[in-house]
Amino acid sequence: MCLKNFQVDKAIAYFKFLRENNYPLHVAVIGKYLRLYFLKRNSLSDIDKTEIVETYNSLREQHPYLDSNTAEHCIVSLCLTDQWEKAHEIIEMMKITTDPEGSKVFNDRMEEMFKFWAENSMMPYNRIISAYVDTATKYGWSIVPTTISITGNCKHCGHSLSEITFSDKNFRDLAESVMNRVIIGSDIYCKTNPRELQRFKKFIEDTKPYDIVIDGLNIAHIRNNSAPMLQTLIKVIEYFSKRGKRILVLTRKHQKRLSVFKYIEQHALVFFTDDLSADDPYLLYATMSSGKSAMFVSLDLMRQHKHSLKDLNLQREFKKWQCSHQYFVQKSATGINIQEPFVYLPTAQKNGDCWHVPYVSDDFTYAESFEFPDKWYCFKYNKQ
């Protein structure tokens, strides 16, 4: 309104009011503020010229790389002062940020790296992602640290992360591959015997489907020093039993001798394996045999089984299935904490016009974590 009536001084006063009262000022607004001084170039005071230089210096401290419109506003206003030579540094900056061929090549490489992180379920260290942030800013990207809400939305842009979904066909193909390569094609016979395996497969056919399959030996070892053996396993069974779930517990024969095991058998189906048998193949077989809605409880990250699939696409599908079907159990101050499977993909992904990239701190001991990432960046390319 002030500019419409050519009341430049009032427009300048309004901007200063906003700044002095700590209103958030977008870089584009600051650029237009500097442009106001060009409109009153025939009546500039020394105070006005000082204001131009100080505003520009503050802007560049916060935004080392500017879009072309803001850069132009800075140039025309600086040329009204004795600091006009600063315009040269802006022109040099614009050679980087406005080169269409250079920007296209860089943006293509950024997309390739994001896809690589996504396909390999990788989270870069903070120092790595920070280097990408610094460089991408030069090429017109807006990048903001963010968090993801419990409903899967980015707190900055509002876009939702991709939900993990499986079609019936995708699940059947994955289950068949797991059965053939992890169960049949693995060294399971070196850790069990054919008779037990046949007994197990018949047991599954006779009693499936299950809602929850629990690695009993794995979970039984999560306990405080003072807690009795199998206390954690009992709590996990109670957790799912109260929710009306049909439960299968896979465990070793030696645990059957414990007196409390009678309680477990009253609340869940139980299959006992030999004490030297492999647990994970049985766990995967029982879960996948029960359909795509069946879940499992284990502390094992299943890395060796994912890699045994060989095919990269199958490995990615297995990782998706694992993320969305595996419960983890952790000790807590009050007993145990049961962490539910992920609803959203915990990897780099493009949602709408933004890329969301999870990262880890530099002191993170890298391993596949079973906790949903709490550190993210929201990347958006601003097309000129």
C-alpha positions as a Markdown table, in Angstrom:
| # | Residue | x | y | z |
|---|---|---|---|---|
| 1 | Met | 0.0 | 0.0 | 0.0 |
| 2 | Cys | 2.9 | 2.4 | 0.9 |
| 3 | Leu | 4.6 | 1.7 | -2.5 |
| 4 | Lys | 1.3 | 2.0 | -4.4 |
| 5 | Asn | 1.1 | 5.6 | -3.2 |
| 6 | Phe | 4.9 | 6.0 | -3.5 |
| 7 | Gln | 5.3 | 6.6 | 0.2 |
| 8 | Val | 8.8 | 5.1 | 0.3 |
| 9 | Asp | 9.7 | 6.5 | 3.7 |
| 10 | Lys | 6.6 | 5.0 | 5.3 |
| 11 | Ala | 7.5 | 1.6 | 3.7 |
| 12 | Ile | 11.0 | 1.8 | 5.1 |
| 13 | Ala | 9.7 | 2.8 | 8.6 |
| 14 | Tyr | 7.3 | -0.2 | 8.5 |
| 15 | Phe | 10.2 | -2.6 | 7.7 |
| 16 | Lys | 12.2 | -1.2 | 10.6 |
| 17 | Phe | 9.2 | -1.6 | 12.9 |
| 18 | Leu | 9.0 | -5.3 | 12.0 |
| 19 | Arg | 12.7 | -5.8 | 12.5 |
| 20 | Glu | 12.9 | -4.0 | 15.8 |
| 21 | Asn | 10.0 | -6.1 | 17.1 |
| 22 | Asn | 11.6 | -9.3 | 16.1 |
| 23 | Tyr | 9.1 | -10.3 | 13.4 |
| 24 | Pro | 10.5 | -13.1 | 11.1 |
| 25 | Leu | 11.7 | -11.5 | 7.9 |
| 26 | His | 12.1 | -13.6 | 4.8 |
| 27 | Val | 15.2 | -13.1 | 2.6 |
| 28 | Ala | 12.9 | -11.8 | -0.2 |
| 29 | Val | 11.4 | -9.2 | 2.1 |
| 30 | Ile | 14.8 | -7.9 | 3.0 |
| 31 | Gly | 15.8 | -7.7 | -0.7 |
| 32 | Lys | 12.7 | -5.6 | -1.4 |
| 33 | Tyr | 13.5 | -3.4 | 1.6 |
| 34 | Leu | 16.9 | -2.6 | 0.1 |
| 35 | Arg | 15.2 | -1.9 | -3.2 |
| 36 | Leu | 13.3 | 0.9 | -1.5 |
| 37 | Tyr | 16.5 | 2.9 | -1.1 |
| 38 | Phe | 17.0 | 2.8 | -4.9 |
| 39 | Leu | 13.5 | 4.3 | -5.3 |
| 40 | Lys | 14.6 | 7.3 | -3.1 |
| 41 | Arg | 18.1 | 7.5 | -4.6 |
| 42 | Asn | 17.9 | 11.2 | -5.2 |
| 43 | Ser | 17.4 | 12.0 | -1.5 |
| 44 | Leu | 19.6 | 9.4 | 0.4 |
| 45 | Ser | 21.2 | 10.6 | 3.6 |
| 46 | Asp | 24.4 | 9.2 | 5.1 |
| 47 | Ile | 22.3 | 7.3 | 7.6 |
| 48 | Asp | 20.4 | 5.7 | 4.8 |
| 49 | Lys | 23.7 | 4.6 | 3.1 |
| 50 | Thr | 24.9 | 3.1 | 6.4 |
| 51 | Glu | 21.6 | 1.3 | 6.7 |
| 52 | Ile | 22.0 | -0.2 | 3.3 |
| 53 | Val | 25.5 | -1.6 | 4.0 |
| 54 | Glu | 24.7 | -2.9 | 7.4 |
| 55 | Thr | 21.5 | -4.6 | 6.2 |
| 56 | Tyr | 23.4 | -6.2 | 3.3 |
| 57 | Asn | 26.2 | -7.4 | 5.6 |
| 58 | Ser | 23.7 | -9.0 | 8.0 |
| 59 | Leu | 21.8 | -10.6 | 5.1 |
| 60 | Arg | 25.0 | -12.2 | 3.7 |
| 61 | Glu | 26.0 | -13.5 | 7.1 |
| 62 | Gln | 22.7 | -15.4 | 7.4 |
| 63 | His | 22.4 | -16.2 | 3.6 |
| 64 | Pro | 25.7 | -16.6 | 1.9 |
| 65 | Tyr | 23.9 | -17.4 | -1.4 |
| 66 | Leu | 21.0 | -15.4 | -2.7 |
| 67 | Asp | 18.4 | -15.9 | -5.4 |
| 68 | Ser | 18.7 | -13.8 | -8.5 |
| 69 | Asn | 16.0 | -11.2 | -7.6 |
| 70 | Thr | 17.4 | -10.6 | -4.1 |
| 71 | Ala | 20.9 | -10.4 | -5.5 |
| 72 | Glu | 19.7 | -7.7 | -8.0 |
| 73 | His | 18.1 | -5.7 | -5.2 |
| 74 | Cys | 21.4 | -5.8 | -3.2 |
| 75 | Ile | 23.5 | -4.7 | -6.2 |
| 76 | Val | 21.4 | -1.6 | -7.1 |
| 77 | Ser | 21.3 | -0.5 | -3.5 |
| 78 | Leu | 25.0 | -1.0 | -2.8 |
| 79 | Cys | 25.8 | 1.0 | -5.9 |
| 80 | Leu | 24.3 | 4.0 | -4.1 |
| 81 | Thr | 27.0 | 3.8 | -1.4 |
| 82 | Asp | 30.8 | 4.0 | -1.1 |
| 83 | Gln | 30.7 | 0.2 | -0.6 |
| 84 | Trp | 29.7 | -0.3 | -4.3 |
| 85 | Glu | 32.6 | -2.7 | -4.8 |
| 86 | Lys | 30.7 | -5.3 | -2.8 |
| 87 | Ala | 28.5 | -5.7 | -5.9 |
| 88 | His | 31.3 | -7.6 | -7.5 |
| 89 | Glu | 31.1 | -10.4 | -4.9 |
| 90 | Ile | 27.4 | -10.7 | -5.6 |
| 91 | Ile | 28.1 | -11.0 | -9.4 |
| 92 | Glu | 30.6 | -13.8 | -8.7 |
| 93 | Met | 28.1 | -15.6 | -6.5 |
| 94 | Met | 25.5 | -15.4 | -9.3 |
| 95 | Lys | 27.9 | -17.0 | -11.7 |
| 96 | Ile | 27.5 | -20.1 | -9.6 |
| 97 | Thr | 23.8 | -19.9 | -8.7 |
| 98 | Thr | 22.4 | -18.9 | -12.0 |
| 99 | Asp | 24.4 | -21.1 | -14.4 |
| 100 | Pro | 21.6 | -23.3 | -15.8 |
| 101 | Glu | 23.9 | -26.1 | -17.0 |
| 102 | Gly | 25.9 | -26.2 | -13.8 |
| 103 | Ser | 22.7 | -26.2 | -11.7 |
| 104 | Lys | 21.2 | -29.0 | -13.7 |
| 105 | Val | 24.2 | -31.3 | -13.4 |
| 106 | Phe | 24.4 | -30.6 | -9.7 |
| 107 | Asn | 20.7 | -31.2 | -9.1 |
| 108 | Asp | 20.9 | -34.5 | -11.0 |
| 109 | Arg | 23.8 | -35.6 | -8.8 |
| 110 | Met | 21.9 | -34.6 | -5.7 |
| 111 | Glu | 18.9 | -36.7 | -6.8 |
| 112 | Glu | 21.2 | -39.7 | -7.6 |
| 113 | Met | 22.8 | -39.5 | -4.1 |
| 114 | Phe | 19.4 | -39.2 | -2.4 |
| 115 | Lys | 18.2 | -42.3 | -4.3 |
| 116 | Phe | 21.4 | -44.2 | -3.4 |
| 117 | Trp | 20.8 | -43.5 | 0.3 |
| 118 | Ala | 17.2 | -44.5 | -0.1 |
| 119 | Glu | 17.9 | -47.8 | -1.9 |
| 120 | Asn | 20.6 | -48.8 | 0.6 |
| 121 | Ser | 18.7 | -47.7 | 3.7 |
| 122 | Met | 21.7 | -45.4 | 4.6 |
| 123 | Met | 21.7 | -42.4 | 7.0 |
| 124 | Pro | 24.6 | -40.1 | 6.4 |
| 125 | Tyr | 26.6 | -38.6 | 9.3 |
| 126 | Asn | 26.0 | -35.0 | 10.3 |
| 127 | Arg | 29.3 | -33.8 | 8.8 |
| 128 | Ile | 28.4 | -35.4 | 5.5 |
| 129 | Ile | 24.9 | -34.1 | 5.2 |
| 130 | Ser | 26.2 | -30.6 | 6.4 |
| 131 | Ala | 28.6 | -30.5 | 3.4 |
| 132 | Tyr | 25.6 | -31.3 | 1.1 |
| 133 | Val | 23.6 | -28.5 | 2.7 |
| 134 | Asp | 26.4 | -25.9 | 2.3 |
| 135 | Thr | 26.9 | -26.8 | -1.3 |
| 136 | Ala | 23.2 | -27.2 | -2.3 |
| 137 | Thr | 22.4 | -23.7 | -0.9 |
| 138 | Lys | 24.6 | -22.3 | -3.6 |
| 139 | Tyr | 22.4 | -23.9 | -6.3 |
| 140 | Gly | 19.1 | -22.6 | -5.1 |
| 141 | Trp | 18.0 | -25.3 | -2.7 |
| 142 | Ser | 16.2 | -24.4 | 0.5 |
| 143 | Ile | 17.3 | -26.7 | 3.3 |
| 144 | Val | 15.9 | -26.8 | 6.8 |
| 145 | Pro | 16.6 | -29.2 | 9.8 |
| 146 | Thr | 13.3 | -30.8 | 10.7 |
| 147 | Thr | 11.5 | -33.4 | 12.7 |
| 148 | Ile | 8.8 | -35.9 | 11.7 |
| 149 | Ser | 5.6 | -35.9 | 13.7 |
| 150 | Ile | 3.9 | -39.0 | 15.0 |
| 151 | Thr | 1.5 | -38.8 | 12.0 |
| 152 | Gly | 4.5 | -38.9 | 9.6 |
| 153 | Asn | 4.4 | -35.2 | 8.6 |
| 154 | Cys | 7.4 | -33.0 | 8.2 |
| 155 | Lys | 7.2 | -30.2 | 10.7 |
| 156 | His | 8.7 | -27.8 | 8.1 |
| 157 | Cys | 6.9 | -28.4 | 4.8 |
| 158 | Gly | 3.9 | -30.5 | 6.0 |
| 159 | His | 4.4 | -33.3 | 3.5 |
| 160 | Ser | 3.8 | -36.8 | 4.8 |
| 161 | Leu | 6.4 | -39.5 | 4.6 |
| 162 | Ser | 5.6 | -42.5 | 2.5 |
| 163 | Glu | 3.7 | -45.3 | 4.3 |
| 164 | Ile | 5.1 | -48.8 | 4.0 |
| 165 | Thr | 2.7 | -50.9 | 2.0 |
| 166 | Phe | 2.8 | -54.3 | 0.3 |
| 167 | Ser | 0.6 | -55.5 | -2.5 |
| 168 | Asp | -0.5 | -59.2 | -2.2 |
| 169 | Lys | 1.8 | -60.0 | -5.2 |
| 170 | Asn | 4.8 | -58.3 | -3.7 |
| 171 | Phe | 4.4 | -60.1 | -0.4 |
| 172 | Arg | 3.9 | -63.5 | -2.1 |
| 173 | Asp | 7.1 | -62.9 | -4.2 |
| 174 | Leu | 9.1 | -61.9 | -1.1 |
| 175 | Ala | 7.8 | -64.8 | 1.0 |
| 176 | Glu | 8.6 | -67.3 | -1.7 |
| 177 | Ser | 12.1 | -65.9 | -2.0 |
| 178 | Val | 12.7 | -66.0 | 1.7 |
| 179 | Met | 11.4 | -69.6 | 1.9 |
| 180 | Asn | 13.6 | -70.7 | -1.0 |
| 181 | Arg | 16.8 | -68.8 | -0.2 |
| 182 | Val | 16.8 | -68.3 | 3.6 |
| 183 | Ile | 15.1 | -71.6 | 4.6 |
| 184 | Ile | 15.8 | -74.1 | 1.8 |
| 185 | Gly | 18.9 | -72.6 | 0.3 |
| 186 | Ser | 20.6 | -71.8 | 3.6 |
| 187 | Asp | 22.8 | -73.9 | 5.9 |
| 188 | Ile | 19.9 | -74.5 | 8.2 |
| 189 | Tyr | 20.5 | -78.3 | 8.0 |
| 190 | Cys | 23.9 | -77.7 | 9.6 |
| 191 | Lys | 22.2 | -76.3 | 12.6 |
| 192 | Thr | 19.2 | -78.5 | 12.8 |
| 193 | Asn | 18.1 | -81.9 | 11.4 |
| 194 | Pro | 15.7 | -82.8 | 8.6 |
| 195 | Arg | 13.3 | -84.5 | 11.0 |
| 196 | Glu | 12.9 | -81.5 | 13.2 |
| 197 | Leu | 12.4 | -79.2 | 10.2 |
| 198 | Gln | 9.7 | -81.4 | 8.8 |
| 199 | Arg | 8.0 | -81.6 | 12.3 |
| 200 | Phe | 8.2 | -77.8 | 12.4 |
| 201 | Lys | 6.7 | -77.3 | 8.9 |
| 202 | Lys | 3.8 | -79.7 | 9.8 |
| 203 | Phe | 3.2 | -77.8 | 13.1 |
| 204 | Ile | 3.0 | -74.5 | 11.2 |
| 205 | Glu | 0.6 | -75.9 | 8.6 |
| 206 | Asp | -1.6 | -77.4 | 11.3 |
| 207 | Thr | -1.8 | -74.3 | 13.6 |
| 208 | Lys | -1.3 | -71.2 | 11.5 |
| 209 | Pro | -2.1 | -68.4 | 11.0 |
| 210 | Tyr | -0.6 | -66.4 | 13.9 |
| 211 | Asp | -0.8 | -62.7 | 14.6 |
| 212 | Ile | 2.5 | -62.6 | 16.5 |
| 213 | Val | 5.5 | -64.9 | 16.4 |
| 214 | Ile | 8.0 | -64.4 | 19.3 |
| 215 | Asp | 11.7 | -65.4 | 19.4 |
| 216 | Gly | 11.4 | -66.8 | 22.9 |
| 217 | Leu | 15.1 | -67.4 | 23.6 |
| 218 | Asn | 16.0 | -64.0 | 22.3 |
| 219 | Ile | 13.4 | -62.2 | 24.4 |
| 220 | Ala | 14.1 | -64.3 | 27.5 |
| 221 | His | 17.6 | -62.8 | 27.8 |
| 222 | Ile | 16.3 | -59.3 | 28.2 |
| 223 | Arg | 15.9 | -58.9 | 32.0 |
| 224 | Asn | 17.2 | -57.1 | 35.0 |
| 225 | Asn | 19.6 | -58.9 | 37.2 |
| 226 | Ser | 17.0 | -59.4 | 39.9 |
| 227 | Ala | 14.2 | -60.5 | 37.6 |
| 228 | Pro | 13.4 | -64.2 | 37.3 |
| 229 | Met | 14.1 | -66.1 | 34.1 |
| 230 | Leu | 11.4 | -65.7 | 31.4 |
| 231 | Gln | 9.8 | -62.7 | 33.2 |
| 232 | Thr | 10.3 | -60.5 | 30.1 |
| 233 | Leu | 8.9 | -63.2 | 27.8 |
| 234 | Ile | 5.9 | -63.5 | 30.0 |
| 235 | Lys | 5.3 | -59.7 | 29.9 |
| 236 | Val | 5.6 | -59.7 | 26.2 |
| 237 | Ile | 3.1 | -62.5 | 25.8 |
| 238 | Glu | 0.7 | -60.7 | 28.2 |
| 239 | Tyr | 1.0 | -57.5 | 26.2 |
| 240 | Phe | -0.2 | -59.2 | 23.0 |
| 241 | Ser | -2.6 | -61.5 | 24.7 |
| 242 | Lys | -4.5 | -58.6 | 26.2 |
| 243 | Arg | -4.9 | -57.3 | 22.7 |
| 244 | Gly | -6.5 | -60.5 | 21.5 |
| 245 | Lys | -3.5 | -61.7 | 19.4 |
| 246 | Arg | -2.9 | -65.3 | 18.5 |
| 247 | Ile | 0.7 | -66.0 | 19.6 |
| 248 | Leu | 3.4 | -68.5 | 18.6 |
| 249 | Val | 6.5 | -68.7 | 20.7 |
| 250 | Leu | 9.6 | -70.4 | 19.3 |
| 251 | Thr | 12.1 | -71.4 | 21.9 |
| 252 | Arg | 14.6 | -74.1 | 22.9 |
| 253 | Lys | 13.7 | -77.4 | 24.6 |
| 254 | His | 15.8 | -76.7 | 27.7 |
| 255 | Gln | 13.4 | -73.8 | 28.7 |
| 256 | Lys | 10.5 | -76.3 | 29.0 |
| 257 | Arg | 12.0 | -77.5 | 32.3 |
| 258 | Leu | 11.4 | -74.1 | 33.9 |
| 259 | Ser | 8.3 | -74.2 | 36.1 |
| 260 | Val | 6.9 | -70.9 | 34.8 |
| 261 | Phe | 6.8 | -72.2 | 31.3 |
| 262 | Lys | 3.4 | -73.8 | 32.1 |
| 263 | Tyr | 2.0 | -70.2 | 32.3 |
| 264 | Ile | 3.4 | -69.5 | 28.8 |
| 265 | Glu | 1.8 | -72.6 | 27.3 |
| 266 | Gln | -1.6 | -71.5 | 28.6 |
| 267 | His | -1.4 | -68.2 | 26.7 |
| 268 | Ala | 0.4 | -69.1 | 23.5 |
| 269 | Leu | 1.2 | -71.9 | 21.1 |
| 270 | Val | 4.8 | -73.0 | 21.6 |
| 271 | Phe | 7.2 | -74.9 | 19.4 |
| 272 | Phe | 10.4 | -76.3 | 21.0 |
| 273 | Thr | 13.6 | -76.6 | 18.9 |
| 274 | Asp | 16.7 | -78.5 | 19.7 |
| 275 | Asp | 19.2 | -76.5 | 21.8 |
| 276 | Leu | 21.6 | -76.2 | 18.8 |
| 277 | Ser | 19.0 | -75.3 | 16.2 |
| 278 | Ala | 19.0 | -72.0 | 14.2 |
| 279 | Asp | 16.1 | -69.8 | 15.4 |
| 280 | Asp | 15.8 | -67.0 | 12.8 |
| 281 | Pro | 14.8 | -69.2 | 9.8 |
| 282 | Tyr | 12.1 | -70.8 | 11.8 |
| 283 | Leu | 10.9 | -67.3 | 12.9 |
| 284 | Leu | 10.8 | -66.0 | 9.4 |
| 285 | Tyr | 9.1 | -69.1 | 8.0 |
| 286 | Ala | 6.3 | -69.0 | 10.7 |
| 287 | Thr | 5.7 | -65.3 | 10.3 |
| 288 | Met | 5.5 | -65.3 | 6.5 |
| 289 | Ser | 3.4 | -68.4 | 6.4 |
| 290 | Ser | 0.8 | -66.5 | 8.4 |
| 291 | Gly | 0.3 | -63.9 | 5.7 |
| 292 | Lys | 1.3 | -60.3 | 5.2 |
| 293 | Ser | -0.4 | -59.0 | 8.4 |
| 294 | Ala | 1.5 | -61.3 | 10.8 |
| 295 | Met | 4.2 | -59.6 | 12.9 |
| 296 | Phe | 7.2 | -60.9 | 14.8 |
| 297 | Val | 9.2 | -60.0 | 18.0 |
| 298 | Ser | 12.9 | -60.3 | 18.0 |
| 299 | Leu | 16.1 | -58.3 | 18.8 |
| 300 | Asp | 17.9 | -59.7 | 15.7 |
| 301 | Leu | 18.4 | -57.2 | 12.9 |
| 302 | Met | 18.3 | -60.1 | 10.3 |
| 303 | Arg | 21.2 | -58.6 | 8.3 |
| 304 | Gln | 22.5 | -62.0 | 7.2 |
| 305 | His | 19.1 | -63.1 | 6.0 |
| 306 | Lys | 18.6 | -59.9 | 4.0 |
| 307 | His | 22.0 | -60.3 | 2.3 |
| 308 | Ser | 21.4 | -63.9 | 1.5 |
| 309 | Leu | 18.6 | -62.8 | -0.9 |
| 310 | Lys | 21.4 | -61.5 | -3.3 |
| 311 | Asp | 18.9 | -59.6 | -5.5 |
| 312 | Leu | 19.0 | -55.8 | -4.5 |
| 313 | Asn | 15.3 | -55.3 | -5.1 |
| 314 | Leu | 14.5 | -58.3 | -2.9 |
| 315 | Gln | 16.8 | -57.0 | -0.2 |
| 316 | Arg | 15.0 | -53.6 | -0.3 |
| 317 | Glu | 11.6 | -55.4 | -0.1 |
| 318 | Phe | 12.8 | -57.5 | 2.8 |
| 319 | Lys | 14.0 | -54.4 | 4.7 |
| 320 | Lys | 10.6 | -52.8 | 4.1 |
| 321 | Trp | 8.8 | -55.9 | 5.4 |
| 322 | Gln | 11.1 | -56.1 | 8.4 |
| 323 | Cys | 10.7 | -52.4 | 9.3 |
| 324 | Ser | 6.9 | -52.7 | 9.1 |
| 325 | His | 6.5 | -56.1 | 10.8 |
| 326 | Gln | 9.1 | -56.4 | 13.6 |
| 327 | Tyr | 8.6 | -55.5 | 17.2 |
| 328 | Phe | 11.6 | -54.7 | 19.5 |
| 329 | Val | 11.7 | -55.0 | 23.2 |
| 330 | Gln | 13.9 | -52.8 | 25.4 |
| 331 | Lys | 14.5 | -52.6 | 29.1 |
| 332 | Ser | 13.2 | -49.5 | 30.8 |
| 333 | Ala | 13.1 | -48.0 | 34.3 |
| 334 | Thr | 9.6 | -49.5 | 34.9 |
| 335 | Gly | 10.3 | -52.9 | 33.2 |
| 336 | Ile | 10.2 | -53.2 | 29.5 |
| 337 | Asn | 9.2 | -51.0 | 26.5 |
| 338 | Ile | 7.8 | -52.6 | 23.4 |
| 339 | Gln | 8.6 | -50.6 | 20.3 |
| 340 | Glu | 6.0 | -51.1 | 17.5 |
| 341 | Pro | 7.0 | -51.6 | 13.8 |
| 342 | Phe | 7.4 | -48.5 | 11.6 |
| 343 | Val | 4.5 | -47.1 | 9.7 |
| 344 | Tyr | 6.6 | -44.9 | 7.5 |
| 345 | Leu | 9.8 | -45.5 | 5.6 |
| 346 | Pro | 12.8 | -44.5 | 7.8 |
| 347 | Thr | 14.9 | -43.7 | 4.7 |
| 348 | Ala | 15.6 | -40.8 | 2.4 |
| 349 | Gln | 12.6 | -40.2 | 0.2 |
| 350 | Lys | 10.9 | -37.6 | -2.1 |
| 351 | Asn | 7.5 | -36.5 | -0.9 |
| 352 | Gly | 5.8 | -33.9 | -3.1 |
| 353 | Asp | 8.4 | -31.4 | -4.1 |
| 354 | Cys | 10.7 | -32.0 | -1.1 |
| 355 | Trp | 13.3 | -34.6 | -0.3 |
| 356 | His | 13.4 | -35.8 | 3.4 |
| 357 | Val | 16.8 | -37.2 | 4.5 |
| 358 | Pro | 17.5 | -38.7 | 7.9 |
| 359 | Tyr | 21.0 | -38.4 | 9.3 |
| 360 | Val | 22.9 | -39.4 | 12.4 |
| 361 | Ser | 25.3 | -37.6 | 14.7 |
| 362 | Asp | 29.0 | -37.8 | 14.0 |
| 363 | Asp | 29.6 | -39.9 | 17.2 |
| 364 | Phe | 27.0 | -42.5 | 16.2 |
| 365 | Thr | 28.4 | -46.0 | 16.1 |
| 366 | Tyr | 26.9 | -47.0 | 12.8 |
| 367 | Ala | 24.7 | -50.0 | 12.7 |
| 368 | Glu | 21.2 | -50.6 | 11.4 |
| 369 | Ser | 19.1 | -49.1 | 14.2 |
| 370 | Phe | 15.7 | -50.3 | 15.3 |
| 371 | Glu | 14.7 | -46.8 | 16.4 |
| 372 | Phe | 12.9 | -44.4 | 14.0 |
| 373 | Pro | 15.3 | -41.5 | 13.0 |
| 374 | Asp | 14.8 | -38.3 | 15.0 |
| 375 | Lys | 17.1 | -36.1 | 12.9 |
| 376 | Trp | 16.0 | -35.1 | 9.4 |
| 377 | Tyr | 16.7 | -32.4 | 6.7 |
| 378 | Cys | 14.0 | -31.1 | 4.4 |
| 379 | Phe | 15.5 | -30.3 | 1.0 |
| 380 | Lys | 13.6 | -28.3 | -1.6 |
| 381 | Tyr | 14.9 | -27.0 | -4.9 |
| 382 | Asn | 13.6 | -23.5 | -5.8 |
| 383 | Lys | 13.2 | -23.4 | -9.5 |
| 384 | Gln | 14.2 | -20.0 | -10.8 |
